[in-house]
């Protein structure tokens, strides 16, 4: 579809430009500090080349996670811009911090990194405000403007007002409506759009005025009328775009694919049904879990054992039956964070839960109690990233709140997940909390990729250092 192609093209160009902005600021800051003789930074440039690439990688990692359906680049509001710029800066800072930790590099100037990162959100804010608009005018203005006609009921058009306003930013200029409604037109952001005729008059109208695209708001009930519209557009060399009515009828977003000469509709896409993708995900799981079990779990186990002896003697580990893939039960491993005298294990932990002993509260806040679950990953019951596993009783309760709750069990549960890094962790206070978490889980299932897993693991590591308020 031409509008989607323009949106993707603009985003790709924007991503390249933003990578250029980060690179220019990186070297500009470096040159400025060298000129001011704060430190002879330019005498050893090789490490800085690597850190520049890491900065760009952190930025692109954030951009890769961007949902184009929600982000209006060309007409981005200041608040949305601020959030985007801060998120981009945090990803760059995190990538640089990870590089420093892994390499233990002492050659690069910490003062330079501090100055570079301190000003970066302001640089990105200005770039996010200017670059998309500049690219929009460059790519979609002048001869690239697409004069368009809209065919359909005007009663439906107000529901699509936001979409009509958005496509204007990509050079799709609606010049008139064809409808049988007795209305004079529709008021849009760029001004009133008049009714110029009826759908059956399309051939004559296309012969009189320049039209590049015809947009169907809904499909005509009569097949001959639809055939006539298609034939007229083909005859006139005009693009025809129709808004798909099936998601409204199914009351769900849809995926379309063709197989063995037949066209099919599915409610969602599932990348992890691809055997190669499953192998890639399992490889990530084994690499991360082995590192955690070999290097992190042993010293952590000793520290937790000492804390248990001092504050709450009893078993080191806590094992509980949880629901796995397709609701199959398995035994999950955790460090015990509650007292041995716990009368109700099924009750969710609350912020001031008296069952949690002091060091247990610290473990829960920093997710230390979850580390033994990497044993579950090696056993194949869990993945590093996926929907969090709940108790069987909780699954039954939550399924009553949300009809599509069990969709999240299509894949293995995870030590961390998309819902957790987006702040939906801890106690579920309301049905809306459950819906938001499940929406994140389903979103993860539908758009899984290796890079998404890496991004979630990286964000989880940041949350261990700086836990969200919902962590308790």
Buried (B, 14 or more C-beta within 10 A) or exposed (E): EBBEEBBEBBBEBBBEBBBEBBBEBBBEBBEEBBEEEEEEBEEEEEBBEEBBBBBBBBBBBBBBBBEEEEEBBBBBEEEBBBEBBBBBBBBBBBBBBBBBEEEEEEEBBEEBBEBBBEEBBEBBBEBBEEBBBEBBEEBBEEEEEBBBBBBBEBEEBEEBEEEBBBBBBBBBBBBBBBBEBEEEBBEBEEEEBEBBBEBBEBBEBBEEEEBBBBBBBBBBEEEEBBEBBBEBBEEBEBBBBBBEEEEEEEEEEBEEEEEEEEEEEEBBBBBBEEEEBBEBBBEBBBEBBEEBBEEEBEEBBEEBEEBBEEEBEEEEEBEEBBBBBEEEEBEBBBBBBBBEEEEEEEEEBEEEBEBBBEBBBBBBBBBBBBBBBBBBBBEBBBBBBBBBBBBBEBBEBBBEBBEBBBBBBBBBBBBBBBBBBBBBBBEBEEEEBBBBBBBBBBBBBBBBBEEBBBBBBBBBBBBBEEBBEBBB
